Amino acid sequence: MTVLEQLQEAVGPRGWTSDEADLAPHLKEWRGLYTGRTPIMVSPASTEEVASVVKICAETGTAIVPQGGNTGMCGGAVPSSDGDQIILSLARMDQIRAIDALNYTISVDAGCVLSNIQAAAADAGRLFPLSLAAEGSCQIGGNLSTNAGGVNVLKYGTARELALGLEVVLPDGTVWDGMRGLRKDTSGYDLKQLFIGAEGTLGVITGAVLKLFPLPKSRLTLFVAVRDPEAAVALLADLRERTGDRVSAFELIPRDALEMVLRHIPGTNDPLDTAYDWYALVEIASPDAEISQDTGDLLEDAFETGLVLDAATASSEAQREALWRLRESISEAERAEGASIKHDVSVPVSDMPAFMTTARAEVERVLPEIRVIAFGHIGDGNVHFNLCQPKDADPEAFLKRWPEFNRIVHDVVVTFRGSISAEHGIGQLKRDELQHYKSPTDIALMRALKQTLDPKGIMNPGKVI
């Protein structure tokens, strides 16, 4: 039998497609930066079927591109244009395996959509806090493979910190069963960490044991006008202290980004009567029946010192959702404005204002008309430092300058001992940048791991390293 026939037999008639229309959504990165080809997409229904597929590919030297919801930002789930790589979709592996409410864990298949995990946890009276804009379509295997972050990292950590155990199919088809719900385990190397953030280059995540938390009994959501990013950082520190570190999200939004959303996203409204240069969207979650301090108490000193200029409080779930929609619609609104060069970077929280000032000055020195839209998770030191094309500029010509602006922004990041990828991963987009900025020792260790686990180089080749 041919390789394709072996793969078809391994997953059964419902587990594969080579139809061009079916394949099309899986061959393109959502921003259109990368488009690939493949002769087949296999969709195993179990870990055993994944293992069979990988074993066939290992024996035949066939390259595999694992794919979850294909919501990534760096082309990590898109096959090459050569057409010699197969897509391995985890979409059919979407079962909640078990919930242990007393152990505060949930065990899931890798293909579970993030929002479904959140809902299952809530039904059990628990919280799974990983939350991001694509949560209605992204899958937990992809979240773990990219070490996804989102809006609650400040309190709960990234995907890496939310995973207690994994199940992984290794590049030779062997299944590693690390599905343990333990919070203490010093019995050797923590092997799961090899695969979290590896973007499918070291194996295929097929299952995970995830941490759960108590459901908040009350939540306070504030939309605050702040003097500047320095004021935002100071306000964050003050609120963490005043609330007993119950700030779960703290998002920075510049006026330019808000105006884009108001311009392009129907049904959105400015929460404040007066326009200000900078805003923070703040969420405070409490296990108590009510937040113990009202908004006036929380912000009193900040108003007096000029850190906060104005504020609005969500008094209903509908108002809360409306405020979060403003934040979560920024990327969509940016697309409507034309081409944008995106940077997902992190620096220490205390250095964020200085980084933003320095990076803005550097890109404006090269292109004064450029529009800097810097927004995001300032509470955990991650800013989406996006560069929108000048008005009336040619989009294609602007995007061709991506490497130039990458180097400008990333050079500034490095001076603050930051990271060129905070939560989106490396994929294809930042592969060369990783080689440029990582030390020779870092690269040598990564190559050694890749060679040891995947000596044939079949796992998501061309990505990360």
RAFENHU-V347209 format. One record per residue. RES is the residue in one letter. BURIAL is # if it has 16 or more other ideal C-beta (glycine too) atoms within 10 Angstrom, else .. Layout:
res: {RES;RES}
burial: {BURIAL;BURIAL}
This chain:
res: {M;T;V;L;E;Q;L;Q;E;A;V;G;P;R;G;W;T;S;D;E;A;D;L;A;P;H;L;K;E;W;R;G;L;Y;T;G;R;T;P;I;M;V;S;P;A;S;T;E;E;V;A;S;V;V;K;I;C;A;E;T;G;T;A;I;V;P;Q;G;G;N;T;G;M;C;G;G;A;V;P;S;S;D;G;D;Q;I;I;L;S;L;A;R;M;D;Q;I;R;A;I;D;A;L;N;Y;T;I;S;V;D;A;G;C;V;L;S;N;I;Q;A;A;A;A;D;A;G;R;L;F;P;L;S;L;A;A;E;G;S;C;Q;I;G;G;N;L;S;T;N;A;G;G;V;N;V;L;K;Y;G;T;A;R;E;L;A;L;G;L;E;V;V;L;P;D;G;T;V;W;D;G;M;R;G;L;R;K;D;T;S;G;Y;D;L;K;Q;L;F;I;G;A;E;G;T;L;G;V;I;T;G;A;V;L;K;L;F;P;L;P;K;S;R;L;T;L;F;V;A;V;R;D;P;E;A;A;V;A;L;L;A;D;L;R;E;R;T;G;D;R;V;S;A;F;E;L;I;P;R;D;A;L;E;M;V;L;R;H;I;P;G;T;N;D;P;L;D;T;A;Y;D;W;Y;A;L;V;E;I;A;S;P;D;A;E;I;S;Q;D;T;G;D;L;L;E;D;A;F;E;T;G;L;V;L;D;A;A;T;A;S;S;E;A;Q;R;E;A;L;W;R;L;R;E;S;I;S;E;A;E;R;A;E;G;A;S;I;K;H;D;V;S;V;P;V;S;D;M;P;A;F;M;T;T;A;R;A;E;V;E;R;V;L;P;E;I;R;V;I;A;F;G;H;I;G;D;G;N;V;H;F;N;L;C;Q;P;K;D;A;D;P;E;A;F;L;K;R;W;P;E;F;N;R;I;V;H;D;V;V;V;T;F;R;G;S;I;S;A;E;H;G;I;G;Q;L;K;R;D;E;L;Q;H;Y;K;S;P;T;D;I;A;L;M;R;A;L;K;Q;T;L;D;P;K;G;I;M;N;P;G;K;V;I}
burial: {.;.;#;#;.;#;#;#;.;#;#;.;.;.;#;#;#;.;.;.;.;.;#;.;.;#;#;#;#;#;#;.;#;#;.;#;.;#;#;#;#;#;#;#;#;.;#;.;#;#;#;#;#;#;#;#;#;#;.;.;.;#;#;#;#;#;#;#;#;#;#;#;#;#;#;#;#;#;#;#;.;.;.;.;#;#;#;#;#;#;#;#;#;#;.;#;.;.;#;.;.;.;.;#;#;#;#;#;#;#;#;#;#;#;.;#;#;#;.;#;#;.;.;#;.;#;#;#;#;#;#;#;#;#;#;.;.;#;#;#;#;#;#;#;#;#;#;#;#;#;#;#;#;#;#;#;#;#;#;.;.;#;#;#;#;#;#;#;#;#;#;#;#;.;#;#;.;#;#;.;#;.;.;.;.;.;.;.;.;.;.;#;.;#;#;#;#;#;#;#;#;#;#;#;#;#;#;#;#;#;#;#;#;.;.;#;.;.;#;#;#;#;#;#;#;#;#;.;#;#;#;#;#;#;#;#;.;#;#;#;.;#;#;.;.;#;#;#;#;#;#;#;#;#;.;#;#;#;.;#;#;.;.;.;#;.;.;#;.;.;#;.;.;.;.;.;.;#;#;#;#;#;#;#;#;#;.;.;.;.;#;.;#;.;.;.;.;#;#;.;.;#;.;.;.;.;#;#;#;#;#;#;#;#;.;.;.;.;.;#;.;#;#;#;.;#;#;#;#;#;#;.;#;#;.;.;#;#;#;#;#;#;#;#;#;#;#;.;#;.;#;#;#;#;#;#;.;.;#;#;.;.;#;.;.;.;#;.;.;#;#;#;#;#;#;#;#;#;#;#;#;#;#;#;#;#;#;#;#;.;.;.;#;.;.;.;.;#;.;.;#;#;.;.;#;#;.;#;#;#;.;#;#;.;.;#;.;#;#;#;#;#;#;#;#;#;#;#;#;#;#;.;#;#;.;.;#;.;.;.;.;.;.;.;.;#;.;.;.;#;.;.;#;#;.;#;.;#;#;#;#;#;#;#;#}
